[in-house]
Amino acid sequence: MTTPSTAASESFESRPAVPAAAQATHSLYWSVRREFYEYRSIYLAPMAIGGVVLLGFVWVLALLPHTLRTSMAMEPMAHRHALAKPFDMAAALIMMAAFIVSLFYSLDCLYGERRDRSILFWKSLPVSDFTTVLAKASIPLLALNVISFAVTLIVETIMLLLSSVVVAASGFSVGEYWSRLQLYQTMWGLAYHLVTAHILWYAPLYCWLLLISAWSRRTPFLWAVLPPFAVVIFEKIAFHTSYFLNFLNYRFTGGQEATGNANANMLDPDMHMTPGPFLLTPGLWLGLLFAALFLYVAARLRRQRAPL
């Protein structure tokens, strides 16, 4: 006769085992969702800038008929730039807001959980330190860029519809306005810029800030800025050179030299995208290697660090 305990044991043993990869993916998914719950600025900041842009676009709508009349005599490229200037500015502002949020988030996320002692609760859960650090790194490297692109697309679509109503009411051709504007063609340039510059090229920057966030016991901003600044000053005084400063300048330009588009507007529909030379740039892969190293060290530090 089968006892209840034996039946329960057999039922438990007969359950299919969950693959380790599925468990890791599930943990990573919920860790990323946790970041959205704790840091609402991840999506609120780009949305707020988008709302401000729409409010400011009301003034542009009032001047749009005059802009159309004065730009008709321009050559096609200049005409396009005159019409697309508000849209380019909207994309730049939203992208800049996401970039600033990425910097402050990366610098605070691991330091903040030690400061408010919430790390004691999160470490009690069956989630590894590497999964937690990887989830936090995915916010500046992926989530914020996707959010900024989506917000830009929605905001510029609203701007296009509102301006089309004004164009039609002013007696101009909406079809010609759309063809001159070429709005959605520029979205490819924006996506290309976000992937190459803000994700791949800036990866070591974000991961460096995550490392400092996991290591510092106070004022992580100073610890993130002072070491590079000290190296620049020491090199200038000791060797009278500026190689490290030039390297930092090259890294913070977003890899424009590497992509071959240093003189091109990323929102220009005629911009030539050159992913091949960019992917063959040694600085890209060296930076990704350092980014992986920074993430590994940050995970090890999180395992050792205690609440502040």
C-alpha positions as CSV (number, residue, x, y, z in Angstrom):
1,M,0.0,0.0,0.0
2,T,1.3,3.4,-1.0
3,T,1.6,5.9,1.9
4,P,0.8,9.6,1.4
5,S,4.4,10.6,1.9
6,T,5.6,8.1,-0.6
7,A,3.0,9.3,-3.1
8,A,4.0,12.9,-2.6
9,S,7.7,11.9,-3.0
10,E,6.9,10.1,-6.3
11,S,4.8,13.0,-7.5
12,F,7.6,15.5,-6.8
13,E,10.2,13.3,-8.4
14,S,8.1,12.8,-11.5
15,R,7.9,16.6,-12.2
16,P,10.1,17.6,-15.2
17,A,13.2,19.5,-14.2
18,V,13.4,23.1,-15.3
19,P,16.4,23.7,-17.5
20,A,19.2,25.9,-16.0
21,A,19.0,28.2,-19.0
22,A,15.3,28.8,-18.5
23,Q,15.8,29.5,-14.8
24,A,18.6,32.0,-15.6
25,T,16.5,33.7,-18.2
26,H,13.5,33.9,-15.8
27,S,15.7,35.4,-13.1
28,L,17.2,37.9,-15.5
29,Y,13.7,38.9,-16.8
30,W,12.4,39.6,-13.3
31,S,15.6,41.4,-12.3
32,V,15.1,43.7,-15.2
33,R,11.5,44.3,-14.2
34,R,12.7,45.1,-10.7
35,E,14.8,47.9,-12.1
36,F,11.8,49.5,-13.8
37,Y,9.9,49.3,-10.5
38,E,12.7,50.9,-8.5
39,Y,13.9,53.5,-11.1
40,R,10.9,55.0,-12.8
41,S,13.0,57.7,-14.3
42,I,14.1,55.1,-16.8
43,Y,10.9,55.7,-18.7
44,L,9.5,58.8,-17.1
45,A,12.4,61.1,-18.1
46,P,12.3,60.4,-21.9
47,M,8.5,60.7,-21.7
48,A,8.7,64.0,-19.9
49,I,11.1,65.5,-22.4
50,G,8.8,64.2,-25.2
51,G,5.9,66.1,-23.5
52,V,7.9,69.3,-23.3
53,V,8.9,69.0,-26.9
54,L,5.2,68.7,-27.9
55,L,4.4,71.8,-25.9
56,G,7.2,73.7,-27.6
57,F,6.1,72.5,-31.0
58,V,3.0,74.6,-30.7
59,W,5.1,77.7,-31.3
60,V,6.7,76.0,-34.4
61,L,3.2,75.3,-35.7
62,A,2.3,78.9,-35.5
63,L,5.4,79.8,-37.6
64,L,5.1,76.8,-40.0
65,P,3.2,78.7,-42.8
66,H,5.9,81.4,-42.8
67,T,8.6,78.8,-42.9
68,L,7.0,77.0,-45.8
69,R,6.8,80.2,-47.8
70,T,10.3,81.3,-47.1
71,S,11.9,77.9,-47.8
72,M,10.2,77.3,-51.1
73,A,13.0,79.1,-53.0
74,M,15.7,77.1,-51.3
75,E,17.5,74.1,-52.8
76,P,15.9,70.7,-51.9
77,M,18.5,69.9,-49.2
78,A,18.3,73.3,-47.5
79,H,14.5,73.1,-47.7
80,R,14.5,69.7,-46.0
81,H,16.7,70.9,-43.2
82,A,14.5,74.0,-42.6
83,L,11.4,71.8,-42.3
84,A,13.1,69.0,-40.3
85,K,14.9,71.2,-37.8
86,P,12.2,70.8,-35.0
87,F,12.0,67.0,-35.6
88,D,15.8,66.7,-35.4
89,M,15.8,68.8,-32.2
90,A,13.1,66.6,-30.7
91,A,15.1,63.5,-31.4
92,A,18.3,65.0,-30.0
93,L,16.7,66.2,-26.8
94,I,15.0,62.8,-26.1
95,M,18.2,60.9,-26.8
96,M,20.2,63.3,-24.6
97,A,17.8,62.8,-21.7
98,A,18.1,59.0,-22.0
99,F,21.9,59.3,-22.1
100,I,22.0,61.5,-18.9
101,V,19.6,59.0,-17.2
102,S,21.9,56.2,-18.3
103,L,25.0,57.8,-16.7
104,F,23.3,58.6,-13.3
105,Y,21.5,55.2,-13.2
106,S,24.8,53.4,-13.8
107,L,26.6,55.3,-11.1
108,D,23.8,54.9,-8.5
109,C,22.2,51.5,-9.0
110,L,24.7,49.2,-7.1
111,Y,25.7,51.9,-4.7
112,G,22.1,52.8,-3.9
113,E,21.1,49.3,-2.8
114,R,24.0,49.3,-0.3
115,R,23.2,52.8,0.9
116,D,19.5,52.0,1.7
117,R,20.4,48.4,2.8
118,S,17.9,46.9,0.4
119,I,20.8,44.6,-0.7
120,L,20.1,42.4,2.3
121,F,16.7,41.6,0.9
122,W,17.7,41.2,-2.7
123,K,20.6,38.9,-1.7
124,S,18.2,36.6,0.2
125,L,16.5,35.8,-3.2
126,P,17.8,33.0,-5.4
127,V,19.4,35.4,-7.9
128,S,23.1,35.4,-8.5
129,D,25.2,38.5,-8.3
130,F,26.2,38.2,-12.0
131,T,22.5,38.0,-13.0
132,T,21.8,41.1,-11.0
133,V,24.7,43.1,-12.4
134,L,23.8,41.9,-16.0
135,A,20.2,43.1,-15.4
136,K,21.4,46.5,-14.3
137,A,23.8,46.8,-17.2
138,S,20.9,46.0,-19.6
139,I,19.2,49.2,-18.6
140,P,21.7,51.8,-20.0
141,L,22.9,49.4,-22.8
142,L,19.5,48.3,-24.1
143,A,16.3,49.4,-22.3
144,L,16.9,53.2,-22.3
145,N,17.9,53.2,-25.9
146,V,14.8,51.3,-26.9
147,I,12.6,53.6,-24.8
148,S,14.2,56.7,-26.3
149,F,13.7,55.4,-29.8
150,A,10.1,54.5,-29.1
151,V,9.3,57.9,-27.5
152,T,11.0,59.7,-30.4
153,L,8.9,57.7,-32.9
154,I,5.7,58.5,-31.1
155,V,6.5,62.2,-30.5
156,E,7.6,62.8,-34.1
157,T,4.5,61.0,-35.4
158,I,2.3,63.3,-33.4
159,M,4.3,66.3,-34.6
160,L,3.9,65.2,-38.2
161,L,0.2,64.8,-37.9
162,L,-0.2,68.2,-36.2
163,S,2.0,69.9,-38.8
164,S,0.2,68.2,-41.6
165,V,-3.1,69.7,-40.4
166,V,-1.5,73.2,-40.4
167,V,0.1,72.6,-43.9
168,A,-3.3,71.6,-45.3
169,A,-5.1,74.5,-43.7
170,S,-2.5,76.9,-45.2
171,G,-3.1,75.7,-48.7
172,F,0.1,73.8,-49.2
173,S,0.4,70.2,-50.4
174,V,0.6,67.7,-47.6
175,G,2.1,65.0,-49.9
176,E,4.9,67.3,-50.9
177,Y,5.5,68.3,-47.3
178,W,5.9,64.6,-46.4
179,S,8.2,63.9,-49.3
180,R,10.4,66.8,-48.5
181,L,10.5,66.0,-44.8
182,Q,11.4,62.3,-45.2
183,L,10.7,61.8,-41.5
184,Y,10.6,58.0,-41.3
185,Q,13.7,57.6,-43.4
186,T,15.7,59.4,-40.7
187,M,14.6,56.8,-38.1
188,W,17.0,54.3,-39.7
189,G,19.8,56.8,-39.0
190,L,18.7,57.3,-35.4
191,A,18.5,53.5,-34.8
192,Y,22.0,53.1,-36.4
193,H,23.4,55.8,-34.2
194,L,21.8,54.3,-31.0
195,V,23.2,50.8,-31.7
196,T,26.7,51.8,-32.8
197,A,27.4,54.8,-30.5
198,H,25.1,54.5,-27.4
199,I,25.1,50.7,-27.1
200,L,28.4,49.3,-28.5
201,W,30.7,52.3,-28.3
202,Y,29.6,53.6,-24.8
203,A,29.4,50.1,-23.3
204,P,32.8,50.4,-21.4
205,L,31.7,53.8,-20.1
206,Y,28.5,52.4,-18.6
207,C,30.2,49.3,-17.2
208,W,33.0,51.5,-15.7
209,L,30.3,53.5,-13.8
210,L,28.7,50.2,-12.7
211,L,32.1,49.0,-11.4
212,I,32.5,52.3,-9.4
213,S,29.0,52.0,-8.1
214,A,29.7,48.5,-6.7
215,W,33.1,49.5,-5.3
216,S,32.8,53.0,-3.8
217,R,31.7,53.5,-0.2
218,R,30.8,57.2,-0.7
219,T,30.7,59.8,-3.4
220,P,30.8,57.4,-6.4
221,F,30.7,60.4,-8.8
222,L,34.1,61.6,-7.6
223,W,35.6,58.2,-7.8
224,A,34.4,57.8,-11.3
225,V,35.8,61.1,-12.5
226,L,38.9,61.7,-10.4
227,P,41.1,58.7,-11.5
228,P,40.9,59.6,-15.3
229,F,41.4,63.3,-14.4
230,A,44.4,62.4,-12.3
231,V,45.9,60.4,-15.1
232,V,45.5,63.3,-17.5
233,I,47.1,65.7,-15.1
234,F,50.0,63.3,-14.3
235,E,50.7,62.6,-18.0
236,K,50.7,66.4,-18.8
237,I,53.1,67.3,-16.0
238,A,55.4,64.3,-16.3
239,F,55.6,63.7,-20.0
240,H,54.1,66.9,-21.5
241,T,51.8,64.8,-23.7
242,S,48.0,64.4,-23.9
243,Y,47.5,60.9,-25.3
244,F,45.1,59.8,-22.6
245,L,43.1,63.0,-22.9
246,N,42.8,62.4,-26.7
247,F,41.7,58.9,-26.0
248,L,39.0,60.0,-23.7
249,N,37.9,62.6,-26.2
250,Y,37.8,60.0,-29.0
251,R,35.8,57.7,-26.8
252,F,33.2,60.3,-25.8
253,T,32.6,61.4,-29.4
254,G,30.5,58.3,-29.8
255,G,32.8,56.6,-32.2
256,Q,32.2,58.9,-35.1
257,E,35.7,58.5,-36.4
258,A,35.3,54.7,-36.4
259,T,31.9,54.8,-38.2
260,G,33.3,57.1,-40.9
261,N,30.4,59.6,-40.4
262,A,32.2,62.3,-38.6
263,N,30.8,65.0,-40.8
264,A,27.4,63.5,-41.4
265,N,24.1,64.2,-39.5
266,M,22.8,61.1,-38.0
267,L,19.2,62.2,-38.9
268,D,20.1,63.0,-42.5
269,P,18.2,60.5,-44.9
270,D,21.3,60.7,-47.2
271,M,23.7,59.5,-44.5
272,H,25.9,56.6,-45.6
273,M,25.9,53.9,-42.9
274,T,29.1,52.0,-42.8
275,P,28.7,49.1,-40.3
276,G,31.6,47.2,-41.9
277,P,34.4,49.6,-41.0
278,F,32.9,50.2,-37.6
279,L,32.8,46.5,-36.8
280,L,36.4,46.2,-37.9
281,T,37.6,49.0,-35.6
282,P,40.0,47.6,-32.9
283,G,38.8,50.2,-30.4
284,L,35.3,48.8,-30.6
285,W,36.3,45.2,-29.6
286,L,38.9,46.4,-27.0
287,G,36.2,48.5,-25.4
288,L,33.7,45.6,-25.3
289,L,36.4,43.5,-23.7
290,F,37.0,46.0,-21.0
291,A,33.2,46.3,-20.6
292,A,32.9,42.6,-19.9
293,L,35.9,42.8,-17.5
294,F,34.2,45.7,-15.6
295,L,31.0,43.7,-15.3
296,Y,32.8,40.7,-14.0
297,V,34.6,42.7,-11.3
298,A,31.4,44.5,-10.4
299,A,29.6,41.2,-9.8
300,R,32.5,40.0,-7.6
301,L,32.5,43.2,-5.7
302,R,28.7,43.0,-5.1
303,R,29.2,39.6,-3.6
304,Q,31.7,40.9,-1.1
305,R,30.3,44.3,-0.3
306,A,28.2,44.8,2.8
307,P,25.5,47.5,3.4
308,L,26.9,51.0,4.2
